[in-house]
Amino acid sequence: MHIPDCMERKPAWLKIRLAHTPQYPIVRNIVEKHNLHTICSSGKCPNIGQCWSMGTATFMILGDICTRSCKFCATATGQPFPPDPTEPQKVAESVQLMQLNHCVITSVDRDDLPDKGAAHWASTICAIRVANPNTTIEVLIPDFDARQELLDIVIAAQPDIIGHNLETVERLTPSVRSRASYQKSLEVLRSVCAHNTGKTGIMVGLGETPEEVKKTMQDARNAGVQLFTIGQYLQPTTKHVAVSDYIHPDQFERYKEIGLQLGFDNIESAPLVRSSYMAEKSFLESKENKAPTDLTDPSDF
């Protein structure tokens, strides 16, 4: 009988130290006071203690109920409430209170809205920019069904980094993502990378092969992506897809080496890495390690 990942003993390298600094309650209080949502909480991120203790959080706009039901995601699925028109200003004020040099914003999918939340996204980016002119803004957006007119609304708001996750390799995409497609996500990445620094990420441990991971990284580079993240998938509940493998840290290091040879400006690859993990560090390092224009075929190594 298969024992769900959320119940079985995990490898030693996945153990999390829960030590909190005085910054942790400060971040928690700011989030609660402004009635904000974070992917740290909604996504059951294993790094919440570390990140909040560092004085940062990844804000999740447009509510905490998603219109999609991906089999890996802990965020609730259902009929969302209407967007809060005061949310952009609340997020901007929270960024200011946390004194963030680099902020990360993500959202649920809002397929219930005519513009899928694009205008709300733009309002949030603009509000943050006005209140925090020296803060770099990183956004992790849904696919907006790859509708260019909606992507253009977000692009026009001029965030510093636009991310959109591939989540997994092409073969496994239909089995873990409810509506998104691999090719549609690549289309989104090609569009945003033509205007902004582009970022994407995947989970491993879902049954992919190393060759498929290499191909995914190559596809992302061909789309113009500069920043890439790879982390271990962890099953949030027994209702979610089970973990196929726990990937050893040595393999994560190999993926990082491959990615750097492919020409990414920065690769964050480790078991507990998530999309926004060490986002400011990744952005700063990427500016120092600008990728060459030639792209290497993954079969070369």
N, C-alpha and C positions, 0 to 999 in steps of 0.2 A: 504493500500500500504506500502510495506517495505521501510523504509528510510535507505539508505546505511550508514554503520558505519562511513565512511569517511566524512559524512555530518551531522550526528546526534550529539546531545550533549552527551559528555562522562561523566561518574561519576567523582565526585570530586577527587577521589584518582588517577585518570589518568591525572590530570593537571600537566603540566611540567613547571618548572621555567627556564627561558631562560637566566639567568644571565651568562655573560662570564667574565672570568679572562683574564689577559694579556697573558696567555698561549694559549688561543684559536686562535688568529691570527698567532701565531708562528707555531702551528701544521698545520693550514690551508696553510700557506705559504710553509712549507716543502713539504706537499702533492702536492701542485700545481707546485712548482719548479721542482720536480722530475717526474711530469706527472704520479702520482700514483693514483690508485683507492682505495677507502675504502668502506667497507660494511656499514660504518656509513652513507655515502651519498647515495650509490646505493640502500641500503636496507631501506632507510628512517627511520633510527633508532631514536626513541624518545629520546635517551640518548646522542646524538651527542654533544649537548652543554656542558653537564656535563663532558663527557669523554675528549673532546678536551680541555676543560678548565682545566682538570687535567694533560694535557700534553701528552695524549696518544690517539691512534687511532688503529682500526683494519684494517690492510692492506688486500686488495683483489687482488690477482695475477691472471695472465692469462686473463687479460682484464675485461671488465664490461658487456659483452654480453654472456648470458648463452645459452647452446644448449637445455636446458629443459624449461618447462613452468609450473612450479608448481603454483597452484591457490592461494597461500598465499603470494608469493614472489614478491617484487617490482622490482627486478633486471630485466633488459631488456632481451628479448629472441630474438634470431636470429642467423645469421651466424657470428661467431666471426672472428676477425683478427688473423693473425699468432701471436704466443707468441713473446713478446719483449725479445730478448736475453740479453739485458742490465738490465732488470727488477730486477733480483736477487740482483745485486750490488746496484741498486738504493734503494731497500727496506732496504738492510743492512746499507747503509749510512744514511738513514732516521731514522732507529732505533738508530744509533749512535748519530745523531744530537738531537734527542728527549731525549737522555740519559735514555732510557728505561731499567728498571731492568727486566721487563717481557714483551714480545711482543706477539701479536696474529696475525696469518696469516690465511686467508681463501681464497676461490677461487670460481669462477663460475664452472659449469660442462663443460667439454670440450670433449664431445662424438665425436667431429669431428677429434680428434687427435688419432693416433694409440695407444699411451700410455696414452691417456686421461689426459695428462699433468703431469704424475707422475715424469718424469725426471726434469721438470721445478720446480716442488715442491721441489725435492731433492736439486737442485742447489740453490734455494732460502734459504732453511734451512742451507745449508753449508756456503753460503755467509754471512748470519747473524752470524753464529757461529764464523767464522774467524774474522769478524770485531768487534764482541761484545762477547768475550769469557765468560763474567760474566752474560750475559743476559739469562734468561730462555725463552725457545721458546715453545709456544703453537700453535698448528695448528688445524684448523677445516676443515676437508677434505670432498670431495664428496665421493660417494660410489665406484667409479672406476668399477662399475658393479660387485663388490665383487671379482674381479680377483686378486688372491693371489700374482701373480708375480708383479702386479702393486703396491699393498699394501706394498709388501716387499721393493720396491724402496724407499718409504717414510719412512718406519720403519728403514731401514738401515741408513738413514740420522740422526737418533737419536734425534728427537725433545723431549723435556721434557714431553709434554702432547700431545696426539693425540685425537682429538674430532671428532665425527661424529654424527649428530643429527638424532634422530628418528622422530622429528618434531611433531608427534601426535600419538594417540593411534592406535592400529592395525585396528580396524573397519573403521576408518576414513581415513586411509592412501590412499586407491585407489581414494578417492574423492578429495584429495588436493595435492597429489604428482604425477607428470606426468609420471615418469619412475621408480623411486625407489620403492622398496617394504619394508614392515616392516621386514620381515624375512631376506631379503638381508642386511638391515642395521644392524640387530643383528649379522649377520655373519661377517660383517666388524668390529663391536665392539669386538666380540670374538677374532678376529685375532689381532687387535692392542693392546688389553688389555693383551695379552699374553707376550707383550714386553715392553709396556709403560704404564704410568698412562693414563687411559681412561676417556673420558668425553662425555656426550651426553645431549640433552635437548629437551623439548617439549613446544608447545604452548597450552594454554587452552582457552576455549571460543569458540570452534568449534563445540560443541555439544556432547563432551565426558562426561562420568559419572565419579564420584569420584572412583568407583570401577575399571573402566578402567584405570584411572591414576595410581592407586595402582599397578595394574597388569603390566603396562608399566614400572614402577620403579622396580618391582621385576624382570621383564625380563632383564632389564639393569644390575641389580646387578648380576643376574645369568650369564651374559656375561662377568662379571669382571669389569664393570664400577665403578669408584670411585668418580667422580664428576658429579653432575646432576643439570640442570637449568630448571626452570619452569617460564614462563611469559605469560602475556595476549596477545592473538592474536589481532592485530589491522588491519583492512582492509585498504590496501594502496590506492586503487582506486575503483571506482564503478565496474571495470572489474574483480576484485578479489572476492573470496568467502566472503560472509557476516559473520559478527560476530554473533554467536548464543547467547552467554551470556557474560556479564561482570562479571568476578569472583571477589567476595569480598576479600579484603586483609586477612580477617580471615581464609578463605578457603586456601589461599596460605600458611598461617602459619601452618594449619593442614597438608598440603602436606609436608611441611618441616619437621615436627615432624615425620611423617610416614617414610620419606626418611632416616632420621637419625636413626630411629629404624631398618630400613632394613639394615643399615650398610654402607651407603655412607660416605666417608670421609668429604664431604662438599655438602651442598644443597643451591643453591641460588633460592629462591622462593618468588616472589613478582610481582605485575602487570607489572612493567616496566623492569623486568629482561630480558636480551637477552643473547645469547650464550657466548659472551665475556664480559658481564657486570661484573665489579669488578673482572676480571680474576686473577690478581695478588693476591688480597686478598683471593680469593677462594683457590688458589694454596698453599699459605702460611698456611692457616687454615687447609687444608687437610693434610699437613705434620705433624701438631700437633694432628690431630684427625684420626689417621690411623684406618681404619675399621677392625673389627674382622673378622676372617675367616668364622664363621658360618653365614648363611643367614636365615633370619626370613621370614616366610610366611605372606603375607599382611593380610590374613584372621584373624590373631591373634589380630588385633586392628581395 
